[in-house]
């Protein structure tokens, strides 16, 4: 195998340095926190054309690129670097579109949309079905109907191999997302979620992270030393140096000024990955890492996939149906619905956290309903474009609002435009393919562990001295690990005589978060227990305090529609419009304890 020593690292470093400098310039525009509605609404005008949008983009990139990198192997595109770069470009493009939709017509909060790990687990379960197993190197090109197999008649190395699997995932997300749209526009979100307590949420979210330990191990196993270095660097920047503010210079009022900025805290994951990348680059340049693909440590080289950058087009415009017409099966749709429900839980908590960081009042019922519905529409867009994933709110960027002190929807709208543009720039997506696998693995170790910990954090109001609660939590979480593992170890064990029913059972019982969430939900709502014991009372009391917020909520109104909505009385019965009238507490019935879901490091 020929090894090339070129690495497009210097260009990305220069671009990042320029972004940091320009961010410093924009930060001087908002030196004080935004605490009033007027300031919150108007803050964006001074920062619209600043360089705060690249900051939000950089914060989100780790979670966004993780999705296609995880799905590459089960989609059978492990060695197709061009296809992986196209997937990365597509998910950035769609994330930008969804961010524009959410900030303009959804909740209208300054919240970024991107790929979600809630959809990863059911997707892996779908692609693990015998029908979608990747062909071996000795696979025949004979049509499957001749071999008495249900797999599509594909050539081993053709693009159709991975595109057919992508279309199956697209169809599942497309149909399952209709449930999210219905729950949002009908106002049923609050009704459904009031039966979902911390003991159902905790195992569901925890198992999202725990179920991905295999993927983290595969990437890290290429070179555990590099993976460990990446982890250590992320911990160093996010924890040990979190209170270290670096002096920055910026030009304002016709003179240079120095101020201090928590750069390590904000870009800990990025700095950790860049540090690991630089070490891998140095080891590659000095030829310390093996050049034989069969030797341990080869995957840490930075020149393995340079040809992906060279061969990828400068511009590639993603479009709906670019991988073909989506296919739909009952088993895939039902499995993906578990991801939809988990994504809804994740997003509602983010809405409230974003409102607090922005100085806005708690989002009213109509804004939450509309936000969930728009996220469902975003998932449909993701399915049509073929990202292999859905879309959800990113709490990493919510934390940045408190640090930058600019909680403007205009900044996030500009970020959405930036993501769309970079999604069209083909070589930009290809650059991420050159990140060594062990560096990605180190990021996965921290990221997935954090997701599991966030799930556990939902138990803060639950009485953990209660044997009832411990039994529910332990059984739900343990079952979510045992049953999928057993089903994977015993393929073909389910044989009801109805092929479609077999697939439904296998997909559901190999989806970790479905098992954990299902048992947690059933047991928590059927085993007798007080609201205090279950953690419901403290949760609702806290939400009731926030629901009494008296600030104006005009920031949640749909633009250009107020006069029409107030003119016709019929609109007050639509639960996703600002004119919606309700006698119930707007916050206490819908907010989840998942405020810090998928928090950054």
C-alpha positions in Angstrom: 0.0 0.0 0.0 1.3 3.4 -1.0 1.6 5.9 1.8 1.5 9.6 1.1 2.8 12.1 3.6 0.7 15.1 2.7 -1.8 16.2 5.3 -4.2 19.1 4.9 -3.7 20.2 8.5 -2.2 23.6 8.1 -5.1 25.0 6.1 -7.6 23.9 8.8 -5.4 25.3 11.5 -5.2 28.7 9.8 -9.0 28.8 9.3 -9.6 27.9 13.0 -7.1 30.6 14.2 -8.8 33.2 12.0 -12.2 32.1 13.5 -10.9 32.5 17.1 -9.5 35.9 16.4 -12.8 37.1 14.8 -14.8 35.6 17.7 -12.7 37.8 20.0 -13.7 40.8 18.0 -17.4 39.9 18.3 -17.3 39.2 22.0 -16.4 42.8 22.7 -19.8 43.8 21.3 -21.7 42.2 24.2 -19.6 42.6 27.4 -22.6 42.1 29.8 -25.1 39.3 30.1 -28.4 39.6 28.3 -31.1 39.7 31.0 -34.0 41.6 29.4 -36.3 40.6 26.6 -35.4 43.7 24.6 -31.7 43.0 24.9 -32.3 39.3 24.0 -34.3 40.2 20.9 -32.0 43.0 19.7 -28.7 41.4 20.5 -28.4 39.7 17.2 -28.3 42.9 15.2 -24.8 43.8 16.5 -23.5 40.2 16.0 -25.3 39.1 12.9 -22.3 39.6 10.6 -19.8 38.9 13.4 -17.9 35.7 13.8 -20.0 34.2 16.6 -21.6 31.8 14.1 -18.4 29.9 13.4 -18.0 29.4 17.2 -21.4 27.6 17.4 -20.4 25.6 14.3 -17.1 24.5 15.9 -18.9 23.5 19.1 -21.3 21.3 17.2 -19.0 19.6 14.7 -17.8 16.8 17.0 -21.3 15.5 17.6 -22.4 15.9 14.0 -19.5 14.2 12.3 -19.7 11.3 14.9 -23.0 10.1 13.3 -21.8 9.3 9.8 -18.5 7.9 11.2 -20.5 5.5 13.4 -22.8 4.4 10.6 -20.1 4.0 8.0 -19.3 0.3 8.9 -22.9 -1.0 9.3 -23.9 0.8 6.1 -21.0 -1.1 4.4 -19.1 2.0 3.4 -16.2 1.5 5.7 -13.5 1.8 2.9 -15.4 4.2 0.7 -14.0 7.6 1.8 -15.8 9.6 -0.9 -19.1 8.3 0.2 -18.3 9.1 3.9 -17.3 12.6 2.9 -20.6 13.0 1.1 -22.5 11.8 4.1 -20.7 14.4 6.3 -21.5 17.2 3.9 -25.1 16.1 3.7 -25.6 16.0 7.5 -24.0 19.5 7.8 -26.2 20.8 5.0 -29.4 19.4 6.5 -28.4 20.5 10.0 -28.2 24.1 8.7 -31.6 23.9 7.1 -33.2 22.5 10.3 -31.5 25.2 12.4 -33.0 27.9 10.2 -36.4 26.2 10.5 -36.3 25.9 14.3 -35.0 29.4 15.0 -37.5 31.0 12.5 -40.7 28.9 12.8 -40.1 26.5 15.6 -39.5 27.5 19.2 -37.7 30.6 17.8 -35.0 30.1 20.5 -31.3 30.4 19.6 -30.8 26.7 19.5 -28.8 24.7 17.0 -30.0 21.5 15.3 -27.9 18.5 14.4 -27.7 14.7 14.3 -28.9 12.8 17.3 -27.6 9.7 19.0 -31.1 8.7 19.9 -31.5 7.4 16.3 -28.2 5.5 16.3 -29.3 2.6 18.4 -32.4 1.6 16.4 -30.4 2.2 13.2 -27.8 -0.2 14.2 -30.5 -2.7 15.2 -32.1 -2.4 11.7 -28.8 -2.8 9.9 -27.9 -5.9 12.0 -30.8 -7.8 10.5 -29.6 -10.7 8.3 -31.1 -9.0 5.3 -28.7 -6.1 5.7 -25.5 -7.8 6.6 -22.5 -6.5 4.6 -21.3 -8.9 1.9 -18.1 -10.7 2.4 -15.1 -10.5 0.2 -16.2 -13.8 -1.4 -19.7 -12.7 -2.0 -21.2 -13.6 -5.3 -22.7 -11.3 -7.8 -25.5 -13.8 -8.5 -29.0 -12.2 -7.8 -30.3 -13.0 -4.3 -33.4 -14.7 -5.5 -31.2 -17.5 -7.1 -29.5 -18.0 -3.7 -32.8 -18.2 -1.8 -31.8 -15.1 0.1 -33.8 -11.9 0.9 -30.8 -9.6 0.4 -30.8 -7.3 -2.6 -29.0 -8.6 -5.7 -26.0 -6.4 -5.4 -22.3 -6.4 -6.4 -19.9 -6.5 -3.5 -18.1 -3.2 -4.2 -20.9 -1.2 -5.9 -22.4 2.0 -4.4 -25.7 0.2 -4.5 -24.5 -2.0 -1.6 -24.5 0.9 0.9 -27.2 3.0 -0.8 -29.8 0.2 -0.4 -29.1 0.1 3.3 -29.3 3.9 3.5 -32.7 3.9 1.7 -34.0 1.5 4.3 -32.9 3.8 7.2 -34.3 6.8 5.3 -37.7 5.2 5.0 -37.8 4.2 8.7 -36.9 7.8 9.8 -39.3 9.3 7.3 -42.4 7.4 8.6 -41.4 7.4 12.3 -40.9 11.2 12.2 -44.6 11.5 11.4 -45.3 10.5 15.0 -43.2 13.4 16.2 -45.1 15.8 14.0 -48.5 14.5 15.1 -47.4 14.7 18.8 -46.3 18.3 18.3 -49.0 19.8 16.2 -51.8 18.0 18.2 -50.5 19.1 21.6 -50.3 15.5 22.8 -46.7 16.0 23.9 -47.6 17.2 27.3 -50.2 14.4 27.8 -47.7 11.7 26.8 -44.8 13.0 28.8 -46.6 13.5 32.1 -46.5 9.7 32.5 -42.8 9.5 31.8 -40.8 10.1 35.0 -37.1 10.0 35.9 -37.2 6.3 36.3 -38.2 5.9 32.7 -35.9 8.6 31.4 -32.7 7.6 33.2 -32.4 4.1 31.7 -33.5 5.3 28.2 -30.8 8.0 28.0 -28.1 6.0 29.8 -28.5 3.1 27.4 -28.0 5.4 24.4 -24.4 5.9 25.6 -23.8 2.5 27.0 -25.0 0.7 23.8 -22.3 2.4 21.8 -19.3 1.1 23.7 -18.5 -1.3 20.9 -18.1 1.5 18.4 -15.9 3.4 20.8 -13.8 0.3 21.3 -13.4 -0.4 17.6 -12.1 3.1 16.9 -9.9 3.3 20.0 -8.5 -0.2 19.4 -6.5 1.0 16.4 -4.1 2.6 18.8 -5.0 2.8 22.5 -2.2 5.1 23.2 -3.5 7.8 20.9 -7.0 7.3 22.1 -5.9 7.6 25.7 -3.9 10.8 24.8 -7.0 12.3 23.2 -9.1 11.5 26.3 -6.4 13.0 28.6 -6.3 16.2 26.5 -10.1 16.6 26.6 -10.1 16.1 30.4 -7.2 18.6 30.7 -8.9 21.3 28.7 -12.5 20.7 30.0 -11.7 20.2 33.7 -8.2 21.1 34.8 -8.0 24.2 32.7 -11.7 25.1 32.7 -11.1 28.2 34.9 -8.1 29.4 33.0 -9.0 32.4 30.9 -6.6 33.2 28.1 -5.7 36.8 27.3 -7.0 37.8 23.9 -6.6 40.9 21.9 -9.3 42.6 19.8 -9.6 46.0 18.0 -12.3 48.3 19.3 -12.8 52.0 19.5 -9.8 52.6 17.3 -7.4 50.8 19.7 -6.4 47.3 20.7 -7.8 45.9 23.9 -6.9 42.9 25.9 -9.6 40.7 27.6 -9.7 37.2 29.0 -11.7 34.4 27.5 -12.4 30.8 28.6 -11.1 29.3 25.4 -10.2 25.9 26.9 -13.6 25.5 28.4 -15.5 26.2 25.2 -13.4 24.2 22.8 -12.2 21.4 25.0 -13.3 18.6 22.7 -11.9 20.4 19.6 -8.5 21.1 21.2 -8.3 17.5 22.5 -8.9 16.1 19.0 -6.6 18.6 17.4 -3.9 17.6 19.9 -4.3 13.9 19.1 -4.3 14.7 15.4 -1.1 16.7 15.6 0.6 13.8 17.5 -0.5 11.3 14.9 0.7 13.6 12.1 4.1 13.9 13.8 4.4 10.1 14.2 3.4 9.7 10.5 6.0 12.2 9.2 8.8 10.5 11.2 7.5 7.1 10.0 7.1 5.8 13.6 3.7 4.4 12.9 3.7 1.2 10.8 2.9 1.5 7.0 1.5 -2.0 6.8 -2.3 -2.0 7.1 -2.1 -5.4 9.0 0.0 -4.1 11.8 -1.2 -2.5 15.0 -1.2 1.2 15.0 -1.6 1.7 11.2 -5.0 3.3 11.6 -3.4 6.2 13.6 -1.6 7.4 10.4 -2.8 10.7 9.0 -2.0 9.9 5.4 -4.3 6.9 4.9 -7.2 8.9 3.5 -5.6 11.9 2.0 -6.8 10.7 -1.4 -10.4 11.4 -0.3 -9.6 15.1 -0.1 -7.9 15.0 -3.5 -10.6 13.0 -5.2 -13.7 14.7 -3.7 -15.3 17.4 -5.8 -14.9 21.0 -4.7 -18.7 21.5 -4.7 -21.4 19.0 -4.2 -25.0 20.1 -3.6 -26.9 17.5 -1.6 -30.5 17.0 -2.8 -33.5 14.9 -1.8 -33.4 11.3 -3.0 -29.7 11.5 -3.9 -29.3 7.8 -2.8 -32.5 6.7 -4.4 -36.2 6.3 -3.3 -36.5 5.4 0.4 -37.9 2.0 1.2 -40.2 1.2 4.1 -40.7 -1.8 6.3 -42.8 -2.2 9.5 -39.9 -3.5 11.6 -37.7 -0.6 10.8 -40.4 2.0 11.4 -41.4 0.6 14.8 -37.8 0.4 15.9 -37.1 4.0 14.8 -40.1 5.2 16.8 -38.2 4.5 20.0 -35.5 6.9 18.8 -38.2 9.5 18.1 -39.6 9.4 21.6 -36.1 9.6 23.1 -35.3 12.6 20.9 -38.5 14.4 22.1 -37.4 13.9 25.7 -34.0 15.3 24.9 -35.2 18.4 23.1 -37.8 19.6 25.6 -35.3 19.9 28.4 -33.0 21.8 26.0 -35.7 24.3 25.2 -36.0 25.3 28.8 -32.2 25.4 29.3 -31.9 27.6 26.2 -34.5 30.0 27.4 -32.8 30.4 30.8 -29.4 31.0 29.2 -30.9 33.6 26.8 -32.7 35.5 29.5 -36.1 34.6 27.9 -39.2 33.4 29.9 -39.9 29.7 30.0 -41.3 28.6 26.6 -45.1 28.4 26.6 -47.0 25.3 25.5 -47.5 26.4 22.0 -43.7 27.0 21.5 -42.8 23.6 22.8 -45.5 21.9 20.6 -44.3 23.8 17.6 -40.7 23.1 18.3 -41.3 19.3 18.6 -43.3 19.4 15.3 -40.6 21.4 13.5 -38.0 18.9 14.7 -40.2 16.2 13.2 -40.2 18.1 9.9 -36.4 18.4 10.2 -36.2 14.6 10.6 -38.2 14.2 7.5 -35.8 16.5 5.7 -32.9 14.5 7.0 -34.6 11.3 5.7 -35.3 12.8 2.3 -31.7 14.1 1.9 -30.3 10.8 3.3 -28.2 11.6 6.4 -28.9 8.3 7.9 -30.1 10.1 11.0 -32.6 12.6 12.4 -32.2 15.9 14.0 -32.4 17.3 17.5 -31.4 20.3 19.7 -27.7 20.6 20.7 -27.1 21.5 24.3 -23.4 22.1 23.7 -24.4 25.3 22.0 -26.8 26.3 24.8 -23.9 26.4 27.2 -22.0 28.7 24.8 -24.9 31.3 25.1 -24.0 31.9 28.8 -20.3 32.3 28.0 -20.6 34.5 24.9 -23.4 36.5 26.5 -25.2 36.7 23.2 -28.4 34.8 23.1 -29.6 35.8 19.7 -31.6 33.8 17.2 -30.0 35.8 14.4 -26.6 34.4 15.3 -27.9 30.9 15.1 -29.7 31.6 11.9 -26.4 32.8 10.5 -24.8 29.6 11.8 -27.5 27.7 9.9 -26.5 29.5 6.7 -22.9 28.8 7.3 -23.6 25.1 7.8 -25.5 24.9 4.5 -22.7 26.6 2.7 -20.0 24.3 4.1 -22.2 21.3 3.4 -22.0 22.3 -0.3 -18.2 22.6 -0.1 -17.3 19.0 -0.8 -13.6 19.1 0.2 -14.5 20.5 3.6 -16.4 17.3 4.5 -13.6 15.2 3.1 -11.1 16.8 5.5 -12.9 15.2 8.5 -12.4 11.8 6.9 -8.6 12.2 7.5 -9.0 12.3 11.3 -7.3 9.1 12.5 -9.6 6.4 14.0 -8.0 6.4 17.4 -8.6 10.1 17.8 -12.2 9.6 16.9 -12.3 6.7 19.4 -11.0 8.9 22.2 -13.7 11.4 21.5 -16.3 8.6 21.5 -15.1 7.3 24.9 -15.7 10.7 26.5 -18.8 11.6 24.5 -20.7 8.3 25.0 -19.7 8.2 28.7 -21.1 11.6 29.1 -24.4 10.6 27.6 -24.7 7.7 30.0 -23.9 10.0 32.9 -26.5 12.5 31.8 -29.1 9.8 31.9 -28.1 8.9 35.5 -28.3 12.6 36.5 -32.0 12.5 36.0 -32.3 10.6 39.3 -31.3 13.6 41.4 -34.9 14.0 42.7 -35.6 10.3 43.0 -35.5 8.6 46.4 -32.6 6.2 45.9 -33.0 4.7 49.4 -36.3 3.1 48.1 -36.0 -0.5 47.2 -38.8 0.0 44.7 -36.8 2.6 42.8 -33.6 0.7 42.9 -35.4 -2.4 41.6 -37.0 -0.6 38.7 -33.8 1.2 37.8 -31.5 -1.8 38.1 -33.8 -4.2 36.2 -34.6 -1.7 33.4 -31.0 -0.8 32.8 -29.6 -4.4 33.1 -32.4 -5.7 30.8 -31.5 -3.1 28.2 -28.0 -4.6 28.1 -28.8 -8.3 28.4 -31.6 -8.8 25.9 -30.0 -7.1 22.9 -26.7 -8.9 23.6 -28.5 -12.2 23.7 -30.4 -11.6 20.5 -27.2 -10.6 18.7 -25.6 -13.8 20.0 -28.5 -16.0 18.8 -29.5 -14.9 15.3 -32.5 -16.7 13.9 -33.8 -17.7 17.3 -37.1 -15.9 16.6 -39.2 -17.9 14.2 -42.9 -17.2 14.4 -43.5 -18.3 10.8 -44.3 -14.7 9.8 -41.1 -13.0 8.5 -42.3 -9.5 9.1 -43.3 -10.2 12.7 -39.9 -11.8 13.3 -38.1 -8.7 12.1 -40.3 -6.4 14.3 -39.5 -8.5 17.4 -35.7 -8.6 16.6 -35.4 -4.9 15.9 -37.3 -3.9 19.1 -35.5 -6.3 21.3 -32.1 -5.4 20.0 -32.7 -1.7 20.6 -31.2 -1.1 24.0 -33.0 2.1 24.9 -36.4 0.7 23.9 -36.0 -2.2 26.3 -34.7 0.0 29.2 -37.3 2.7 28.6 -40.2 0.3 28.2 -39.5 -1.6 31.4 -38.8 1.6 33.3 -42.1 3.2 32.0 -44.3 0.1 32.8 -42.8 -0.6 36.2 -42.8 3.0 37.4 -46.5 3.5 36.4 -47.7 0.2 37.8 -45.8 -0.5 41.0 -47.3 1.6 43.8 -45.2 4.6 44.9 -45.7 8.1 46.1 -44.9 11.1 43.9 -42.2 12.1 46.3 -40.6 8.7 46.2 -40.7 8.6 42.4 -39.2 12.1 42.2 -42.3 13.5 40.5 -43.2 16.0 43.3 -39.9 17.8 43.5 -39.7 17.9 39.7 -43.2 19.4 39.4 -42.8 21.9 42.2 -39.6 23.2 40.6 -41.3 23.5 37.2 -44.3 25.2 38.8 -42.0 28.0 40.1 -40.6 28.5 36.6 -44.1 28.4 35.0 -45.1 31.5 37.1 -42.6 33.6 35.2 -44.4 36.8 34.3 -42.2 38.1 31.5 -43.7 38.8 28.1 -43.5 35.9 25.7 -43.7 37.7 22.4 -40.4 36.3 21.4 -42.1 33.0 20.8 -44.6 34.4 18.4 -44.6 33.3 14.7 -43.3 36.2 12.6 -45.8 38.0 10.3 -48.8 36.1 11.6 -49.9 37.8 14.8 -52.6 40.0 13.2 -54.2 37.1 11.4 -54.0 34.8 14.5 -55.7 37.3 16.8 -58.4 38.2 14.2 -59.9 34.7 14.0 -61.0 33.0 17.1 -60.6 29.5 15.7 -56.8 29.7 15.9 -57.0 29.7 19.7 -57.8 26.0 19.6 -54.6 25.1 17.7 -52.0 24.1 20.3 -49.0 25.1 18.2 -50.0 28.7 17.6 -49.3 31.7 20.0 -53.1 32.3 20.2 -53.6 28.9 21.8 -55.5 29.2 25.1 -55.0 26.8 28.0 -56.0 26.7 31.6 -53.2 24.3 32.6 -49.8 25.3 33.8 -47.7 25.8 30.6 -44.5 24.5 31.9 -45.2 22.0 34.6 -47.0 19.5 32.3 -44.4 19.3 29.6 -40.9 20.0 30.8 -38.7 17.0 31.4 -35.8 16.6 33.8 -33.5 16.2 30.8 -32.3 19.8 31.1 -28.7 18.9 30.7 -29.2 16.2 28.1 -26.0 15.6 26.0 -24.2 18.4 27.9 -20.8 19.4 26.6 -17.7 18.4 28.5 
